[in-house]
Amino acid sequence: MAALAPPVAAIRVAVRRALTALSSDGPVLVACSGGADSLALAAATVFVAPRMGRSAVLVTVDHGLQDGSTERAEAVAAWGREVGFSSTTVVPVEVAGRPGGPEAAAREARYEALAEAAQQQNAVAVLTGHTRDDQAETVLLALARGAGPRGLAGMPARRELDGVSLLRPLLEISRDQTRAACAVLGLSPWQDPHNADPSYARSRVRADLLPALVRALGPGVVDNLARTARLVAADNAALDELAETGLAAARHPAGGLSVPELVGLVPAVRGRVLHSWARELGALPGALSHRHVAALDALVTDWHGQGPTDLPGGVRVLRRADRLSPVTPG
């Protein structure tokens, strides 16, 4: 028997590890665009999942942003049926009119579609093909935005998506490995022209910035950036746990938050407490920035009688003596 090609073996092991961590039985759904990363993931999942007693479902999202996108999505679905997925689905989405730039709008539409498809299929998890290279790009983009620890933590290997586990099994697999796996398996990935479009920030990072860093610092820079994300994510988890405890302790009997309790927290934890509380009050998560949290913090540490702090979503917070309270409209 011929030895299994290392890239194929590595991806199958990564998928098996991700599925083993699931506590619930049930089918898993693979998001597949037809690109090398998702195609390699899909091929590994349709091999591994049935051998673990799980069925696998393939879903391809048609964003409708390019000529021929519907035909391409149908071709991916047809491939999924040929290789043994228990079912395959094409989900068209509407990207236009959503807030944010085109990348953010497409991502939001895609995840909404995947969550809905998972619920329809009673899937316990959605698998996406994000690789170590994607993680490195995400860290660089976060650095450029000044995003702080949450941004530097990159993409988590697992998070909840509307009650379904979103898994990224390939975060320690390189893009070169997914391409090599496709070549070994005789698969022909689709090359998305958006990935080479310089109007997108991620495309510029992929085509120019990351290769320049590799030339200057060596090939290990990609793994180092991805490792940074893992390390920062672990620190974030610890700080989040401290912040949860701090928020509970800071709740004032009369409502709002106790200033003396907040003053006693270290700044990194206090900032997270204020961020979480602002979201509880209804501040819009996507618009809530460091600037807003800093203004809340000033009510705690630099209060000199200033008026209310305005948060996105029409939320206002005022300090009254030793307490932070939301301002009631009217």
TALIN-V386632 format. One record per run of one state. SS is the DSSP state (H for helix, E for strand, - for the rest). FROM is the first residue (numbers start at 1). TO is the last residue. If there is no record, write none. Layout:
ss=(SS & SS)
from=(FROM & FROM)
to=(TO & TO)
This chain:
ss=(- & H & - & E & - & H & - & E & - & H & - & E & - & H & - & E & - & H & - & H & - & E & - & E & - & H & - & H & - & H & - & H & E & - & E & H & - & H & - & H & - & E & - & E & - & E & -)
from=(1 & 6 & 21 & 28 & 32 & 36 & 52 & 56 & 63 & 69 & 84 & 87 & 93 & 102 & 121 & 125 & 128 & 132 & 146 & 148 & 153 & 158 & 162 & 164 & 168 & 175 & 186 & 193 & 197 & 201 & 218 & 220 & 251 & 252 & 257 & 259 & 264 & 267 & 282 & 290 & 302 & 309 & 312 & 315 & 321 & 323 & 327)
to=(5 & 20 & 27 & 31 & 35 & 51 & 55 & 62 & 68 & 83 & 86 & 92 & 101 & 120 & 124 & 127 & 131 & 145 & 147 & 152 & 157 & 161 & 163 & 167 & 174 & 185 & 192 & 196 & 200 & 217 & 219 & 250 & 251 & 256 & 258 & 263 & 266 & 281 & 289 & 301 & 308 & 311 & 314 & 320 & 322 & 326 & 330)
